[in-house]
């Protein structure tokens, strides 16, 4: 019982006792004075109890004087009030407890499942991937309220301490295929030790915020340690134009003669302001337009009548030399070969990784953080316009925002865009749901930490899935063909049903990039390389892999 409940019950019992004593004395006085019928106190106490409990009045009723009748009316009302108060204090909490929904504490029916220790936005993206694949899982959540919320939204969850071997055994660790630790770095190490004790053979994957601590996860027994913040920071650095590189996509190699590339339409380029149909990606350049981002929204296929404005990003696939021709025409964010100035707001794991990657160039990097630590040039709040101005926003060619709080990142983006309308803003979103807010605030490129983490986990835990681009806004993944066997791409209507584009087919370890979508028939054992948003890839998995 909580301290508040204890005090409430104590106060109620004191009220009942005090009211009973006062009523007994008053009734005894009334019978002696008004009714001229003196009686012992114990008899007056009996009458008071009869009145409070509404069981009757005994031999004293009726009373002849108005004073006693009014007194008895008061005692009756007092008794009803005490009863109702008692119901609220004792009966209502008991009923709530008896009828309340509680999160389970065991998952005895699962087998060959994945155990996710602690729930987070990073784990949410992974859970959605597991559900789309029909892969059983259970979340072990130590916070009772969070566990209940997950249970009520039909997530498979048990409530308990994920560092406890007993709880992990209740989660079925002896039958599990993998354990994913997604808590704080020190907690993850404890989870690994417990999991290894409970099942020496289970595969254990951890997520680490501070890459330096990853080695201790391995010492504890982790099979794989993932550092999405480090990867995301390095990826952001590659998005920034420098004096020796340009901010063009390095490309995802699908086969020997096929690349998937993201590139931007630069202001003043030959493609800027023209419609997708007029550009003629296939006829003029010999590449396939997979889709395009317009103001942060991905559209696939590219609407033929849509204007390609400055900043529009194309996702295209083709032979490397044909891609190079398109790059030249798009002049995709190529900057003069002069030293560039970049501001990094937020110097955690991702910010430090971006700074280290940019250190290999002659880029002038200014680091802004709220804490005074090694590597920080300006100490202050990134949301403060004066602090941003002190960091050199007027002369900056790009700003990388890697703050731990999305609300702060959104406000910082608004401030930066107001102070320098032409600067490139690259932002990390911690939660996927805030990506579009950041684009509306003025960001040029946003990537979600949750999305990157989910892809890394899926590629590591699911043996038949290989994510080829974990740090891109588009998901490129190699999957079994599944129920596509015996069908063609056109016959299965893959693109319109899922939103995915089939880039290549892998058959007998050979990657086939040239095929007729209406003639090529899939065979059992084939694999497909598809590109699409995370949602469209999950649609493909649901339709063809369940």
N, C-alpha and C positions, 0 to 999 in steps of 0.2 A: 504494500500500500504506500502511495506517495505521501510525502510530508504534508502536502496541501490537503489530501484526503484525510489524513490522520487528524489534522487540526480541525477540519470541518466536522468530523464525527465527534471529536471531543467537545467542540462548542455546542453541538446539538444535544449531547447527553447532559451537559451542564445546564442548558436551557430547560430541558425537560425536568431535571431535578429541581431547579430554582422555581419554575412555574408550579410544580406540584406542591412544594413546601408552602409557597405563598397562597395558593388556592386552598390548601388544607386549613391554614390559619384563618384565612378570610371566611371560609365556609363555617368553621367552628365558631368564629365570632358572630356571624350572622344568625346561626341557629340559637345561640344563647341570648343575643340582644334583640333581634327582630322577631324571631319565632318563639322566644321564651321557652326554648327546649334545649338546655345544655346537654352536651354529650362528649364522650372521650375523643381525643384527637385521632385515635386509630380508626374510629367509626367515620369521622369526617374524611380521613384519608381514603377509606374504602369508597365513600360516595364520590369523591373527586376522581378516583380511578374509574369507577363505573361511568362517570360523565365523560371523561377524556376518551375512553375506549368505546363510548356509545352503547354500552351493554345494559344501561338502565339506571334507576335512581334509588332503588331499594324502598324501604318503608318510609323514607322522609317525604316522598312526594304524596300529594301536592303541597305547595307552600302557600301560606296565607297572606304574606306581606308582599307589596310590590318590590321592595328592596331585594328580597331573596329570589324572586322570579327573574328580576334583571340580572342578579348575580349568576343564576344558573344559565341564563342565555349567554352571558359572557363566557362562562366555563365551557359550554358546548362549542362555541365558536373557537375558543382557544384549543380545545381538543381536536377539532377538525384541522386547524392550522398545523398542529404538531404532527398529526398523521400524514398530511400532505408533504410536510417538510421531511419526514422520515422516509417517505416513498422516494423523494428526489435524492436523498443522501444514500439510501441503501438499495432500493429496488432498481432504480433506473441504471446506475452503474453496473449492477449485476446483469441486467438484461442486455445492456450494450456489450458487455464482455462476452456473454453467452452467444449473442447473435452476430458479433463482429467477424469479418473475414480476416483471416490471418494467412501469412505467407507459409508455404510448406517448409518443412525442415528435413525432408528426405526426397531422393529421386531414385527409388529402388527399381523402377521399371526401365531405366535407360541402359543402353549398351552400345558400344562403339561410338560414344558421343564425345563432345568437346565440353570441357569445364572452363568457364570464364570466371576468374576470381576477381570480383568487384566490378561494378557497373560504372561506365563512363561514356561520354560522347564518342570517344575513340572506339570503345567496344561496341557501341550501338551500330556503327557502320559494319562491323564484322558480323554482328548478330543478324543483321538484315541479309548479309551475304550467305550465312549459314541457312537461314530460313528459305531463301530462294533456291538453294541447292537441295533442300529437304534433309539437311544434316541435323541430327539430333544434338541438342546442347542443353546445358543448364548453367545459370548464373548463380554464383555463390556471393550473396550480398550481406555485409555485416550490419548495414543500417536498416532497421526494421521498417521505417516509413518508406524508404526507397524500394525495399523488397516487396512491400505490399502494393505499391504503385505498379511495379513491374508485373506482379501477379494479376492485378486487376486489368491490365492491358494484354493479358494472355501471353506474356513472356514466361518461359520456363525458368523458374527461380526457386532457390531455397534460401531461407534466412539463417545465417550463422557466420561464425568467424572463419574466414578463408585461410587463416594461419593455423587452424586446428586440424590435426590429422583425423580426429573423430568426425568433424564436419565434412572434410573431403571424402571420407569413407561413406558418409551419408549421401554425398553427391555421386557415388558410384565410381570412385577413382580407379578401383581395381578392374573395372570394365571399360574405362575411358580410352579413347584414342589419343587425346592430347589435353594438356592443361595450359591455359593462357592466363598469365598474371598481369593484371592491368591496374595496379594500385600505385602508391608512392614507391620510390626506388628501394628504400629500406624495407618496406613491407613486402615488396615483391621477393626480395632475397629470403625472407622468412617463409613466404608461401612456397618457394622452390624447395626449401629444406623439408617442409612438412609433406609436400607432394612426393618428393623423392623417398621419404621414409614410408609413405603409405603405398607407393607403387614404384619400385626401382626401375621398371621398364617403360613407364609412360613417357611420351614426348612432352617436354616442357618448353614453352615459349614465353619470353617476358618482353615487356615494353619498358624502356628506360628513358628518363628525361635528361639525366646527366650522363653523357656517354662514358665519362671516366669511371662511373660506378658499374658499368656493364660487366667488367671483369669479375666483380664479386658475385654477380648473378651466375656466371659460368662456374666459379669456384663452388658455389652452393649446389650446382648440379643442373643448371639450365642448359638445354640443348641448343637453343637459338635465342640471341638477344637482339632486339630490333630497336633502332634509334630513329624514329620518324622525324623528330625535330631537327636532327643533324642533316638528314637527307633533304628536308624541306628548305633549310637554310642554304645549303649548297645549290639547290635548284633555283632559289630566288636570285642568287648571285649570277647565275648563268642567264637570267632574264634581263640583266642590267647591261646596257651597252658600255664598253670600256674603250680604251685607246688601242687595244689589240684584238678585241672581239666585238661582234655585233650581236644584238639581241634577236637572233634568229634561232629557231629550233634546230638542234643538232640532228634530229630525225630519229625515228625508231626503225631499226632495220628489221624488216619482216622476212626477207629472203635475200638472196644474192643480188637481186635486181629490183627490189621494191623497198621504198621507205615511206613512212608515215610522218608527216611534218606539219607543224603549226607555224604559220607566218602571219605577220601583221601588214595591213595596208597603210603605207606611210603617206603623210600629206605631200601632195605634189607628185606622187608617183603616177605612172601611166595607167594604173588600175583604179586609182582613187576617183570616186564619183560615178563610176560606170556600173551598170547592172551586171549581175553574175552571168546572165545570158550573153551580154555583149563582150565580156572578158573571154569567154570560150575556153574554159579550163581544159576540156577534153580535145576540142578541135584545134586550138592554137598551141597549147602546151603539152598535150598528150598525158595529162594527169587527171585523176578522178577527184572531184570535189566531194569529200565525205560529209562535210557540214561547215558551219561557220558560227562564230559568236557575235551576236549583235547586242551591244550594251549588256554583256554578261550572260545573255540567254543563248543556249546552243540550239541551232535549228538544223535538222537533217531530214531530207536533202536540202541543199541551198536553194531558196526560192529564186527562180530565174529572173524575176522582175525586181529583186531587192537590190538597192544601191549599196555598193561597197564603199562605205565612208572611211574617213581616217580612223584608225584604231580597230577597224573590223579585223578579226582574226580568222583565217581560213585553216581548215584541216583538210589536207590533200594527201593523196597517195600516188606514187609513180616512181619511175626510174630516177636514180640520183641526178643524172645529168639534166633530165627534163625539169626536175625540181629546182635545180640551180638556175635554169632559165626563168622560171616563174619568180624565184627570189629576186633576181635582178630587176624584173619588171615591177615587182611590188615595192622594191627598195625598202624592205621591211626593217624599219627602225634602224637603218644604218646611220651612224653619226660621224662627224668629222673625227680624224685621228688626232685629237688633242686630249690631254688629260681630262678625265671626267670627274665630277664631284658627286659623291653618293652619301646620303644621310641614312644611318641605320637607327631606327627608334625601337629600343628594346634589346638589351644585350644578354639574353638568356642563351640557351643552347642553340636555337635557330639563328639568332642574331650573330653569335660568335662564329658559327659555321659560315654564314654569309660573309662576315668580315675576313675570315681566314682565306676564303676562296678569292675575294677581291684583292687580297694582299699580294697575290701573284701577278697583278697588273700594276700599272702606275696610277691607278685610280686613287683620288684623294677621298678617303673615307672618314667621316665624322660620326662618332658613336654617341648617341643620346640615351641615357638611362636614368631612372629615378634613384639608383644606388651608386654611391661612389666606390668603384672597384677598378681593378686593372683593365685597361683597354677602353675605358669610358672617357670621352673628351668633354662632354657637357652633362652636368648633373642637374636634372630637373624633370618637370612633368611634360610629357610629349603633347599633352592636350593644351598647353599654354602657348599662345601665339608668340609671345616674347622669347620663350625658350626655343621654339622652332626657328625663329628668326636668328637667334644667336648661333644655332647650329649651321647656318649658312644656306637656308632654303632658297634664297634669291638666286644663288649661283649653282644650285644642285641640278643635275640632270635626272636624278632618280632618288626616290625615298623608299627604303625597305622597312615596313612596319611589322614587327614581330612581338607584339605585346601579349601578355597572358590573359587579358580580359578583352572580349570582343567589343563591349560597349566603349571602352577606352580607345580601341583601334578604330572604331567607327568615327568617334569624335576627332581623333587625331587626323584621320583621312579628310574630314571636312575642313579642318584648320589648314592642312597642307595644301589642299586644292584651292582654298581661298587665297592663300599667300602666294602661290605659284601655279597659275592655271595650266602651264605647259609641262610641268614636271611629270615624269613617269612614277606612278605610285604602285608598288608591289606589296600586297598585304597577306599575312597569314590569318585565316579565320580558325578559331579553335572549334567552333560548332558549325556544322554544315548549314544550319538554318540561317546563319548570319551572312552567308556569302553574298546574296543578292542585296542585302542592306549596304554592304561595303561597296558594291558596284554603284549603287544609287548615291552613295556618299562621295563618289568620285574616283574610286580605285580603278587602275588600268588592268591589273591582273590580281586575282585572288585565288588562293588554294587553301583547302580545308585540311587542318591537321587530322581531323577525324577521318576524312576520306583516305588520306595517305596511310594512316595507321590501319584502317580496315583492309585496304588493298594489300599491304605488307603482310598482315596476319593471314588473309585468305590465301595468298600465294605460298605462305610457309606451312600452314596447317593442312590445306586441301591438296593432297598429293597430285590430283589430276588437273589442277588449275595452275597456270603460270601467268602471272600478271606482268606484262612487258613494259608497262609505264606506270609506276606507282605514284610518280610525282607530277603527273600531268592532269589537266582539267578533263581530259578524255580518258576513258578506261580502255586499254588495249590488252586483251587477254586471250590466252590459248586454252581451249576447252575441248572435251570430247564432242563429237558430232551428235551423239545420242540418238534421238528419234528422227534426226534428219536422214539417217541411213535409208536408202531407197528413194530419196526425193532430190529434187533440184532446188537451188536457191529461189528461183522464180516460183516453182511449184509450191514450195513451203511458205512463200510470201514473207520471207524473213524480215525484210526491212520495214514493211508497213505494219507487221504484227509486233515487232519488238523495238524498232528504232535503231537496230544495229546494222552495221555494214560488214559483210564477210570480205576480208582482205586476202586471205590465203587459206589453203587446205593443206594439211600435213597428212601424207599417206606413206606408210613404210619409211618413215624418217626423211622423206623428201617433201620439201616445201613447194607447193604449186601456186604460183601467183598469176599465171595466165590461164584463165578458164572462162567458158561461156556459162553465165549464170542460169541460162535456160536449158542447157544441154548436160552440164556436168552433174553426174549422179553420185551422191555420197554412198560410201560403203561402210559396213560395220567396222569399227576400229579407227575410222578417220578422226582427225582433230581439225578444229577450225580456229582461225585467228580472226577475232571480231573486234570492231571498234564502236564505241558508243558511250553514252553517259552511264553512270553507275546504275541508274534506274533502268535503262534499256538493256544493259547486260544482265541485270537480275531478271528482267522479263524473258530474255532468251533462255536463261537457266531454268526458269519456271516452266516455260513451254516445251523445251526440248530435252531437259536433263532430269526431270522428276521421274 
